[in-house]
Amino acid sequence: MPTALNYAQEYAQALAQAYPYVLHFADLRSTENDARYRWVGANTIQIPTISTTGRVDGDRDTISTATRNYNNQWETKTLTNHRKWSTLVHPMDIDETNFVATIQNITQVFNEEQKFPEMDAYLVSKVYADWTAVGKTADSTEITVDNILQLFDDYMTEMDDKNVPASGRILYVTPQVNKILKQAKEISRFVMNGENAISRAVRSLDEVKIETVPSVLMKTVYDFTEGWQPGVGAKQINMFLVHPSAVITPEKYVFAQLDPPSALSEGKYVYFEESYDDVFILNKRIDAIMFNIAA
């Protein structure tokens, strides 16, 4: 049952909500890949890939037969993430809550506390699901102050060996892992500005950008029946090392509209929004992703 609105007139016109979430994985939703795919149906995209043969020895005295030495293929992905949300707002509720229960405030809270964290939860769990579906296995080594940099070096070395671009990699960590990272024995401490303040913030490591993500948004499985919550059998993702070029986030349809009170809505405002999008990893860039999860 819907809970009663608080009609206290002394409420200010601003909401005292909890600290809002932001899109922690925003860098993975704005890559060059999102301009490379083509739509081939209502819910299907194709991503172009090209392969070529290697070079051979030249010959000064003869001419070899010309042949096509490249191949163009298409990597097909099908969207499945179809989401919607709506609400009614009575004009009297807006007035009697001293303009707290406005569409602007309601949708702001919805975005910051429901939609944005759901988008983060979907992205990380979908990348993990696709990555493990092709046979990859996450590292489950327990992270400590003694081994965290060694683990990071191992992940970096493996990516280097697979020719993943060194520039642009991002390391997503939980607050608990970030704390361990700051306490790692090899991490130096610096005195800033000649003052007594000591900075222990670790923003990058070997030119890899570090982003701290709330642990609740770093799970392997989520239940999206209504909103989002960790799913059955979900494990904690401790570290997620990725090059953004390995991820694609196609968006097919986005709609949002506010209708004024009418006879059909029995005098209420009606807000409705809907989206159809998804998150995929590129098959040829699977090696640009590494996970460490709780055992």
N, C-alpha and C positions, 0 to 999 in steps of 0.2 A: 504494500500500500504506500502511496506517496506520503511523504512526511509533510506536516504543516509548515507553512512559511512563517518566518519570524517577522512580525509586524511592528517590532519595537521602533518607535519614531526617532529615537536617539541614534540609530545607526547612521554612520556616515555614508556617503555615496561611493565609497571605495570598499572593496572586500578585503578582509584580513584572512586570506587563504594561506595554506602552507606554501613553502617555497615551490614555485612552479618548476616543472620539468622543462627541459629544452630538448631539441633533437640532438642527442649525443652522437649519433652516427650521420650527421648532416654531410660530412665530407664524402661519404659513400653514396649519397643521393644526388651528387652534382658532379659526375664524372663525364669525361668525353664520350664514354660508351653510349650515353643516353641520346646521342645524335647519330648513331651509326646503324640502328636497327630499322627494319621496315615492317609495316603491318601487312599481313597476308590473309587476315580474316578478322572476325569479331573479337577474338581473344588470343591471337597468335602473332608472335613476332619472329623474324628471321634476322640473324646476325651474320654478316659476311665474314668469311675466312678465306685466305689465300695461302697456298703452299707452292713451293718451287723446288726444282732439282738443284743440285750443287754444280759447281764449275768442274770442267774437265780440261785436260791438256790441249793446248792449241797446236795447229799444224800449219806451217808456212806454205806447203806445197799442194795441199788439196783443200776442197771445200766440202764440208760435211752436209748431210741432208738436214734442212731446217725442220724442226719439230716444235710442238707446243710443250714447253717445259714448266708450265704452271697449272694449277688447278684451283678453281673457285668453288667453294662449298658454302652451304648455309646452315647455321646452327639454329635449330627451331626451339622456341620456348613458348609455353602456353600459360597465360595468366589465370590465376584462381582466386586472388584476394579481392573479394567484392564486399564492401562495407558500407553501412549507412547509419544515420542517427537523426532523430527528430525530437521536437518538443513543442508543447503548447504553452503559451504564456497569456494569461488573462490581463487586460489593461488595468484592472483594479489591483492585481498583485504588484504591478510596477508602481502604482501610486502609493499603496499602503505599506510598501517596504521602503519608502523614501527613495525610490529609484535604484534600489539595490538589485532587485530581480528584473533587470533589463536584459534584452536579448544580447546586448554587447557584453555585459558582465557574465551572463550565463554561458555564452559561447567561448568567452575567454577562459573561463574555468574548465570548460569541456576540453578545449584544445590543450591547455597546459597540464591538466591532471588526468586526462583520459586518452585523447587522440594521439598526442605527441609521444607519450611513453609507449602506447600500443604500437606505434610505427617503429620505435626503436626495438621493442621486444620482437616484433615480427621480423625485422631485418636480421638481427643477429641469430635468431633461431632458424630462419630460412636458409641463411648462408651455411650454418652448421649442418642442417639437414641435407642440403645439396652436396656439401663437401664430404660428409660421411657416406652418402648414397653412392658415390663413385669409388668407394673403397679406402678413403683416407681415415686415419685413426688419430684422435687427439692424444696429446701427451698428458699423462695423469701424474707426473712427478710432483710430489708435494713441494711447494715453493717456500724457501726459507731465506733468511738474510745471507746465508753462506752460499746458496746455489743460484739465486735469482739471476745474477749477471751471467753465470755460466749457461743457464738455460736460454737466456736471451741471445747470447753469442751462438749457441747451437742452432737456434731458429734462424738467425741471420745467416749463418754459414750455409744452412740447407737451402735457403732462398738464393743466396749468392751462387751456389752450385747449380741451381736450376735456371740461372740467368734472369732472375727477377730484377727489375730495375731497382737500384739502391736508393735513388731519390724518390721521395714521396711516400715511403712506407709509414704506416700508422700503427702504434701499439695501444690497444684499448685494454685497460686494467680496472679491476674493482678497487674501491678505496682501501680495502685491506691489503691488496697486493701493492698498491701505490705506497702505503706505509712501509711495507717490507723493502720496497725499492729505495726509499729514502734512508733506510737504516742499513742498507747493504754496505759491507765493509769497504768496498772499493770506491764508493761514492764520496767525493770531496765535499767539504763544507766551505762556504765563502762568507766573509764579512763584507757587507755592502755599504757603499757610500762613506767609508771611514767611520761609521757609527758602530754602536754595539749590537745592532740588529743582525741576526744570523739568518741567512736564507738557506733553507733546505729543500726548496721547491725543485722538483725534477720535471721539467717541461719537455725535454728531449733527451735522447740517448743515442749516441753515434748518428746524429742527424735524423733519427726517427722520432716523429712527433708522438707524444704521449697524451692520451685522453683518459681521464678517469670517469667511469660510468658506474652509477649505483648498482650494487650487486643484484638487486631485484630485476634489473634490466639486462643481466648477463646470465641467462639460463639457456639450457639446450632445448627445452620444450615449453610451450605455452598453450594455455587453453583460451581460445578467443570466442567462446560461446556468447558471452556478454562482456565487453571490455577486454581485459587481459589479466591473466594470473598464471603463475607457474603451473605447468601441466604435470600430469602423473609421470613419475620417473624422471623429472627434470634434474639435471646436474648443474652445479655452479661452474660457469665459465670464469676462469681466473685471468687469463690473458688471451687476447685475440690480436694476432699480428697479421696485417693485411696490406696489400698494395691496392689502392682504389681502382686501378685499371682492371682488376679481376671481377668487379661487381657491376651489375647493370640494374637499374630501377625503372623499368618502363611504366608509363602512366597512360591508360587508355581513356579514362573518363573521369571528370570531376564536376560535380554540380552542387551548388548551394544557393538557397533562396529563402527569403522571408516574405510570407504573404500577410497582408493586413487583415484585421478582423473582418469576417464576412458571415453571411447567414449559414454557409456550409460549415464554417468552423465554430459556429455558435458564439460569435463575438470575440474569439481569441486570435492572437497572433499564432502563426504556424511557421516554425523553422524546420527546414529539411536539408540534409546534405548527403551526398553519396559519392563514392569513389570506386574505381576499378583499376587496380595496379598490382605490381608484384615486385619481387626481388629475386635475381638469379645470379649465379656465378658463371663465368665463361669457361667452357670446357678446356680450352687451350691454356688458360691461366690459373688452373687449379693449384699450381705450386706456389702461387702468391698469397696463400692463406695458411695460417698455422693457429691451432688452438691448444691451450692448456686448460684442462678441466679437473674438478675435484674427483678423486678416485671413488 
